[in-house]
Amino acid sequence: MTQQVKVIQLNGNLDSTQSQDFREKITEIIEEKITKIVLVDFKNVTFMDSSGLGALVLAFKALKSVDRKLVVCSINEQVRILFELTGMDKVFEIFPNEEEFHKVVISK
């Protein structure tokens, strides 16, 4: 059985402005009832603040409540430090890049 994966490619700053769009995407994914894993790709994210982190945590909880999974990849140093300072690096499954994510998912 292949797991349905949806990739969300974020760009620029994940702050209060962009976090609203992100939450709307997550709501759409939950309503679709097809996607089992949401991969949030941070490759093009230059900065994330507390509202961006909050949106990510809310998305994680919302997906988990409907038996789905949120994982992240390609985080930069600033985002990694924010994750480590808040302990979120222990909560989120973090992949170095999208290719590594697909290798792990395919191997399961």
ZAFI-220985 format. One record per residue (C-alpha): residue in three letters; x, y, z; residue number from 1. Coordinates in steps of 0.05 Angstrom, whole numbers, padded with zeros to 5 digits. Example, Ala and Ser with C-alpha at 12.3 -4.5 7.8 and 13.67 -1.06 7.14 Angstrom:
2
<pt r="ALA" u="00246" v="-00090" w="00156" k="1"/>
<pt r="SER" u="00273" v="-00021" w="00143" k="2"/>
This chain:
108
<pt r="MET" u="00000" v="00000" w="00000" k="1"/>
<pt r="THR" u="00030" v="00067" w="-00020" k="2"/>
<pt r="GLN" u="00017" v="00124" w="00028" k="3"/>
<pt r="GLN" u="-00012" v="00187" w="-00003" k="4"/>
<pt r="VAL" u="00038" v="00243" w="00008" k="5"/>
<pt r="LYS" u="00024" v="00317" w="-00001" k="6"/>
<pt r="VAL" u="00083" v="00365" w="-00005" k="7"/>
<pt r="ILE" u="00073" v="00436" w="00018" k="8"/>
<pt r="GLN" u="00129" v="00481" w="-00008" k="9"/>
<pt r="LEU" u="00136" v="00543" w="00035" k="10"/>
<pt r="ASN" u="00172" v="00606" w="00012" k="11"/>
<pt r="GLY" u="00203" v="00667" w="00046" k="12"/>
<pt r="ASN" u="00182" v="00680" w="00117" k="13"/>
<pt r="LEU" u="00135" v="00635" w="00156" k="14"/>
<pt r="ASP" u="00105" v="00689" w="00199" k="15"/>
<pt r="SER" u="00035" v="00712" w="00218" k="16"/>
<pt r="THR" u="00019" v="00731" w="00147" k="17"/>
<pt r="GLN" u="00039" v="00665" w="00114" k="18"/>
<pt r="SER" u="00018" v="00621" w="00172" k="19"/>
<pt r="GLN" u="-00056" v="00637" w="00157" k="20"/>
<pt r="ASP" u="-00047" v="00610" w="00086" k="21"/>
<pt r="PHE" u="-00011" v="00549" w="00114" k="22"/>
<pt r="ARG" u="-00069" v="00534" w="00162" k="23"/>
<pt r="GLU" u="-00118" v="00540" w="00105" k="24"/>
<pt r="LYS" u="-00078" v="00489" w="00064" k="25"/>
<pt r="ILE" u="-00078" v="00441" w="00123" k="26"/>
<pt r="THR" u="-00153" v="00448" w="00131" k="27"/>
<pt r="GLU" u="-00163" v="00432" w="00056" k="28"/>
<pt r="ILE" u="-00118" v="00371" w="00063" k="29"/>
<pt r="ILE" u="-00157" v="00345" w="00123" k="30"/>
<pt r="GLU" u="-00223" v="00355" w="00086" k="31"/>
<pt r="GLU" u="-00197" v="00317" w="00024" k="32"/>
<pt r="LYS" u="-00188" v="00253" w="00066" k="33"/>
<pt r="ILE" u="-00137" v="00226" w="00017" k="34"/>
<pt r="THR" u="-00070" v="00249" w="00043" k="35"/>
<pt r="LYS" u="-00038" v="00206" w="00097" k="36"/>
<pt r="ILE" u="00028" v="00245" w="00104" k="37"/>
<pt r="VAL" u="00040" v="00319" w="00096" k="38"/>
<pt r="LEU" u="00112" v="00338" w="00081" k="39"/>
<pt r="VAL" u="00127" v="00411" w="00095" k="40"/>
<pt r="ASP" u="00188" v="00430" w="00053" k="41"/>
<pt r="PHE" u="00227" v="00489" w="00083" k="42"/>
<pt r="LYS" u="00278" v="00492" w="00027" k="43"/>
<pt r="ASN" u="00257" v="00563" w="00007" k="44"/>
<pt r="VAL" u="00240" v="00589" w="00077" k="45"/>
<pt r="THR" u="00289" v="00642" w="00101" k="46"/>
<pt r="PHE" u="00257" v="00658" w="00169" k="47"/>
<pt r="MET" u="00205" v="00630" w="00216" k="48"/>
<pt r="ASP" u="00177" v="00665" w="00278" k="49"/>
<pt r="SER" u="00134" v="00641" w="00336" k="50"/>
<pt r="SER" u="00069" v="00649" w="00297" k="51"/>
<pt r="GLY" u="00097" v="00605" w="00242" k="52"/>
<pt r="LEU" u="00119" v="00553" w="00293" k="53"/>
<pt r="GLY" u="00050" v="00558" w="00325" k="54"/>
<pt r="ALA" u="00016" v="00545" w="00258" k="55"/>
<pt r="LEU" u="00062" v="00485" w="00247" k="56"/>
<pt r="VAL" u="00045" v="00456" w="00316" k="57"/>
<pt r="LEU" u="-00030" v="00467" w="00305" k="58"/>
<pt r="ALA" u="-00025" v="00432" w="00237" k="59"/>
<pt r="PHE" u="00013" v="00374" w="00270" k="60"/>
<pt r="LYS" u="-00041" v="00366" w="00323" k="61"/>
<pt r="ALA" u="-00099" v="00373" w="00273" k="62"/>
<pt r="LEU" u="-00069" v="00321" w="00227" k="63"/>
<pt r="LYS" u="-00053" v="00274" w="00285" k="64"/>
<pt r="SER" u="-00125" v="00279" w="00310" k="65"/>
<pt r="VAL" u="-00149" v="00249" w="00243" k="66"/>
<pt r="ASP" u="-00095" v="00196" w="00243" k="67"/>
<pt r="ARG" u="-00048" v="00231" w="00194" k="68"/>
<pt r="LYS" u="00024" v="00253" w="00199" k="69"/>
<pt r="LEU" u="00062" v="00318" w="00188" k="70"/>
<pt r="VAL" u="00137" v="00316" w="00175" k="71"/>
<pt r="VAL" u="00186" v="00371" w="00155" k="72"/>
<pt r="CYS" u="00248" v="00373" w="00111" k="73"/>
<pt r="SER" u="00303" v="00421" w="00088" k="74"/>
<pt r="ILE" u="00302" v="00467" w="00148" k="75"/>
<pt r="ASN" u="00356" v="00521" w="00152" k="76"/>
<pt r="GLU" u="00399" v="00537" w="00212" k="77"/>
<pt r="GLN" u="00352" v="00591" w="00240" k="78"/>
<pt r="VAL" u="00292" v="00544" w="00238" k="79"/>
<pt r="ARG" u="00333" v="00487" w="00267" k="80"/>
<pt r="ILE" u="00354" v="00532" w="00326" k="81"/>
<pt r="LEU" u="00281" v="00553" w="00337" k="82"/>
<pt r="PHE" u="00261" v="00479" w="00337" k="83"/>
<pt r="GLU" u="00316" v="00461" w="00386" k="84"/>
<pt r="LEU" u="00302" v="00519" w="00434" k="85"/>
<pt r="THR" u="00228" v="00501" w="00438" k="86"/>
<pt r="GLY" u="00239" v="00425" w="00440" k="87"/>
<pt r="MET" u="00201" v="00417" w="00374" k="88"/>
<pt r="ASP" u="00260" v="00379" w="00344" k="89"/>
<pt r="LYS" u="00237" v="00322" w="00389" k="90"/>
<pt r="VAL" u="00165" v="00328" w="00365" k="91"/>
<pt r="PHE" u="00173" v="00335" w="00290" k="92"/>
<pt r="GLU" u="00205" v="00283" w="00245" k="93"/>
<pt r="ILE" u="00257" v="00323" w="00207" k="94"/>
<pt r="PHE" u="00289" v="00300" w="00142" k="95"/>
<pt r="PRO" u="00350" v="00332" w="00110" k="96"/>
<pt r="ASN" u="00313" v="00339" w="00043" k="97"/>
<pt r="GLU" u="00254" v="00313" w="00003" k="98"/>
<pt r="GLU" u="00295" v="00258" w="-00029" k="99"/>
<pt r="GLU" u="00314" v="00229" w="00039" k="100"/>
<pt r="PHE" u="00241" v="00231" w="00060" k="101"/>
<pt r="HIS" u="00219" v="00192" w="-00001" k="102"/>
<pt r="LYS" u="00274" v="00140" w="00010" k="103"/>
<pt r="VAL" u="00249" v="00128" w="00081" k="104"/>
<pt r="VAL" u="00175" v="00126" w="00061" k="105"/>
<pt r="ILE" u="00188" v="00079" w="00003" k="106"/>
<pt r="SER" u="00229" v="00033" w="00047" k="107"/>
<pt r="LYS" u="00171" v="00023" w="00095" k="108"/>
